[in-house]
Amino acid sequence: MTKYKLVIFDWDGTLMDSIARIVSSMQAAAEHCQLTIPSAKSVKDIIGLSLPKALELLFPGASSSQITALVGQYQFQYVEGDITPAPLFEHALPLLKVLNENNRLVAVATGKGRQGLQRVLSATQTEQFFHASRCADEALSKPDPQMLLSLLTELNIAPEQAVMIGDASHDMKMAQAAGIDRIGITLGVHNRDVLSQYQPIAIVDSLAELQQILIPAVASNH
């Protein structure tokens, strides 16, 4: 695994335990806008997509004015209205530190908008660990490979020198399309069965386990 110069993380469900908050915020937004409240499973399936694309899939009959109202309401719920905790997953900070100490480039490719990513980077005090990031409002939505390809260009890294870490099929499909190796993680949306369909080089159940794969020499004892 030492061949990877660049480690690219998805955010929600991969580094941050935010899936429950996304689900409850989306359901509250639908209720506020008097639309059919989507199931937890259907919300989980759109996590990682850009918000407009996600809403189109969740509310296929909604008008453009309803979608606009939903966007505003979802953002309000996620940032202020919903109090469901969304901490970093256990071992996220030690892993980011170890990657930096071992001279790996670290990036984020997320379904969040730039403002949303900036807010969580500030809240978690993790901005200094990342060398680059791509958000849903700066590129085509996952699973299109544009986010990853532009990260490779910016950081001057070949596809075979990078690895994508994600918890959802969208992450795995995006990496496949970009010709980048991928590692699935079962902390978020999709289980081992779903992730394994996209030929990941590994599937892990924790960030400590991921560290053992990426940097075996300094594997944690936890």
C-alpha positions as CSV (number, residue, x, y, z in Angstrom):
1,M,0.0,0.0,0.0
2,T,3.0,2.3,0.2
3,K,2.6,3.0,-3.5
4,Y,-0.3,5.4,-2.7
5,K,0.9,8.9,-2.7
6,L,-2.7,10.3,-2.4
7,V,-5.5,9.1,-0.1
8,I,-8.9,10.6,-1.0
9,F,-11.7,10.4,1.5
10,D,-15.4,10.7,1.2
11,W,-16.7,12.7,4.2
12,D,-20.2,11.7,5.4
13,G,-20.2,8.1,6.6
14,T,-16.5,7.8,6.1
15,L,-14.7,10.3,8.3
16,M,-17.8,11.8,10.0
17,D,-20.6,9.9,11.7
18,S,-23.3,12.1,10.1
19,I,-25.6,9.7,8.4
20,A,-28.4,9.8,11.1
21,R,-28.3,13.6,11.1
22,I,-28.6,13.7,7.3
23,V,-31.6,11.3,7.4
24,S,-33.5,13.2,10.1
25,S,-32.7,16.6,8.6
26,M,-34.0,15.4,5.2
27,Q,-37.2,13.9,6.7
28,A,-37.8,17.1,8.7
29,A,-37.4,19.2,5.5
30,A,-39.9,17.1,3.6
31,E,-42.4,17.3,6.4
32,H,-42.0,21.1,6.6
33,C,-42.5,21.4,2.8
34,Q,-45.5,19.1,3.0
35,L,-44.0,16.4,0.8
36,T,-44.1,12.7,1.3
37,I,-41.5,11.9,4.0
38,P,-38.8,9.6,2.5
39,S,-37.8,6.4,4.3
40,A,-34.4,6.3,6.1
41,K,-33.2,3.8,3.5
42,S,-34.1,6.0,0.5
43,V,-32.3,9.0,2.1
44,K,-29.2,6.8,2.8
45,D,-29.1,5.8,-0.8
46,I,-28.7,9.4,-2.1
47,I,-26.0,10.4,0.5
48,G,-22.9,11.4,-1.4
49,L,-24.8,12.8,-4.4
50,S,-25.0,16.5,-5.0
51,L,-28.1,18.0,-3.2
52,P,-30.0,18.9,-6.4
53,K,-29.5,15.4,-7.8
54,A,-30.4,13.8,-4.5
55,L,-33.6,15.8,-4.1
56,E,-34.6,15.0,-7.7
57,L,-34.3,11.3,-6.9
58,L,-36.1,11.5,-3.5
59,F,-38.9,13.7,-4.7
60,P,-39.5,12.9,-8.4
61,G,-42.8,14.8,-8.5
62,A,-41.6,18.0,-6.8
63,S,-41.8,21.3,-8.7
64,S,-38.7,23.5,-9.0
65,S,-40.1,25.9,-6.3
66,Q,-40.6,22.9,-4.0
67,I,-37.0,21.8,-4.6
68,T,-35.8,25.3,-3.8
69,A,-37.8,25.3,-0.6
70,L,-36.4,21.8,0.3
71,V,-32.8,22.9,-0.3
72,G,-33.2,25.8,2.1
73,Q,-35.1,23.8,4.7
74,Y,-32.7,20.9,4.6
75,Q,-29.7,23.2,5.0
76,F,-31.4,24.9,7.9
77,Q,-32.2,21.6,9.6
78,Y,-28.7,20.2,9.1
79,V,-26.9,23.2,10.4
80,E,-29.2,24.5,13.1
81,G,-32.5,22.7,13.5
82,D,-31.4,19.1,14.0
83,I,-29.5,18.2,17.2
84,T,-28.5,14.7,16.2
85,P,-24.8,14.4,17.0
86,A,-22.4,14.1,14.0
87,P,-18.9,13.5,15.5
88,L,-15.8,12.3,13.6
89,F,-15.6,8.6,13.7
90,E,-13.2,7.0,16.2
91,H,-9.6,7.1,15.0
92,A,-10.3,9.7,12.3
93,L,-7.8,12.3,13.8
94,P,-5.0,9.8,14.5
95,L,-5.3,8.5,11.0
96,L,-5.2,11.9,9.4
97,K,-2.1,12.8,11.5
98,V,-0.3,9.6,10.6
99,L,-1.0,10.1,6.9
100,N,0.5,13.6,7.1
101,E,3.5,12.5,9.1
102,N,4.2,9.8,6.5
103,N,4.1,12.4,3.7
104,R,0.9,11.2,2.1
105,L,-1.2,13.7,0.2
106,V,-4.8,13.7,1.7
107,A,-7.9,15.0,-0.1
108,V,-11.7,15.0,0.2
109,A,-14.2,14.3,-2.5
110,T,-17.7,14.9,-1.0
111,G,-21.4,15.3,-1.8
112,K,-21.4,18.4,0.5
113,G,-21.3,21.9,-1.0
114,R,-18.2,24.0,-0.4
115,Q,-19.8,26.0,2.4
116,G,-20.9,22.8,4.2
117,L,-17.5,21.2,3.9
118,Q,-15.8,24.4,5.1
119,R,-18.1,24.5,8.1
120,V,-17.3,20.9,9.2
121,L,-13.6,21.3,8.6
122,S,-13.6,24.3,10.9
123,A,-15.8,22.6,13.5
124,T,-13.6,19.5,13.6
125,Q,-10.3,21.5,13.3
126,T,-9.1,19.2,10.5
127,E,-8.6,21.6,7.7
128,Q,-4.8,21.5,8.1
129,F,-4.7,17.8,7.3
130,F,-6.1,18.1,3.7
131,H,-4.1,19.2,0.7
132,A,-7.1,19.6,-1.6
133,S,-10.9,19.0,-1.8
134,R,-13.7,18.8,-4.2
135,C,-17.3,19.5,-3.4
136,A,-20.6,18.7,-5.1
137,D,-21.1,22.4,-6.2
138,E,-17.7,22.4,-8.0
139,A,-17.9,19.3,-10.2
140,L,-20.4,16.9,-11.6
141,S,-22.1,14.8,-8.9
142,K,-20.8,11.4,-7.9
143,P,-20.6,8.8,-9.4
144,D,-19.1,10.9,-12.3
145,P,-15.3,10.8,-12.0
146,Q,-14.8,14.5,-12.5
147,M,-14.1,15.3,-8.8
148,L,-11.3,12.7,-8.7
149,L,-9.8,13.5,-12.0
150,S,-9.6,17.2,-11.1
151,L,-7.9,16.3,-7.8
152,L,-5.3,14.1,-9.6
153,T,-4.6,17.1,-12.0
154,E,-4.3,19.6,-9.2
155,L,-2.0,17.4,-7.1
156,N,-0.1,16.0,-10.1
157,I,-0.8,12.4,-9.2
158,A,-1.3,9.4,-11.6
159,P,-4.5,7.4,-11.1
160,E,-2.5,4.3,-9.9
161,Q,-0.8,6.4,-7.2
162,A,-4.2,7.3,-5.5
163,V,-6.8,5.4,-3.5
164,M,-10.4,6.4,-2.7
165,I,-11.9,5.6,0.7
166,G,-15.7,5.6,0.8
167,D,-18.8,4.1,2.5
168,A,-21.2,4.1,-0.4
169,S,-21.6,2.7,-3.9
170,H,-21.4,6.2,-5.4
171,D,-17.8,6.5,-4.1
172,M,-16.8,3.1,-5.4
173,K,-18.4,3.7,-8.8
174,M,-16.7,7.1,-9.1
175,A,-13.3,5.6,-8.3
176,Q,-13.8,2.8,-10.8
177,A,-14.7,5.3,-13.5
178,A,-11.5,7.3,-12.7
179,G,-9.3,4.2,-12.8
180,I,-8.4,4.6,-9.1
181,D,-8.1,1.8,-6.5
182,R,-10.8,1.9,-3.8
183,I,-11.3,0.8,-0.2
184,G,-14.8,0.4,1.1
185,I,-15.6,1.2,4.8
186,T,-18.7,-0.2,6.5
187,L,-19.2,2.7,9.0
188,G,-21.8,4.6,6.9
189,V,-24.4,3.8,4.2
190,H,-23.6,0.5,2.5
191,N,-22.7,-2.9,3.8
192,R,-19.9,-5.2,2.8
193,D,-22.1,-7.0,0.2
194,V,-22.9,-3.7,-1.7
195,L,-19.3,-2.4,-1.5
196,S,-17.8,-5.6,-2.7
197,Q,-19.6,-5.4,-6.0
198,Y,-17.2,-2.6,-7.1
199,Q,-13.9,-4.7,-6.8
200,P,-12.4,-2.7,-3.9
201,I,-8.9,-3.8,-2.9
202,A,-10.2,-4.1,0.7
203,I,-13.2,-3.5,2.8
204,V,-12.7,-2.3,6.4
205,D,-14.9,-1.9,9.4
206,S,-13.0,0.9,11.2
207,L,-10.5,3.7,10.5
208,A,-8.0,2.0,12.7
209,E,-8.2,-1.0,10.4
210,L,-7.8,1.3,7.4
211,Q,-4.6,2.7,9.0
212,Q,-3.2,-0.8,9.3
213,I,-3.7,-1.2,5.5
214,L,-2.4,2.2,4.4
215,I,0.5,2.5,6.8
216,P,1.3,-0.9,8.3
217,A,4.5,0.2,10.1
218,V,2.6,2.5,12.5
219,A,-0.5,0.5,12.9
220,S,-2.4,1.4,16.1
221,N,-2.7,-1.0,18.9
222,H,-6.3,0.0,19.6
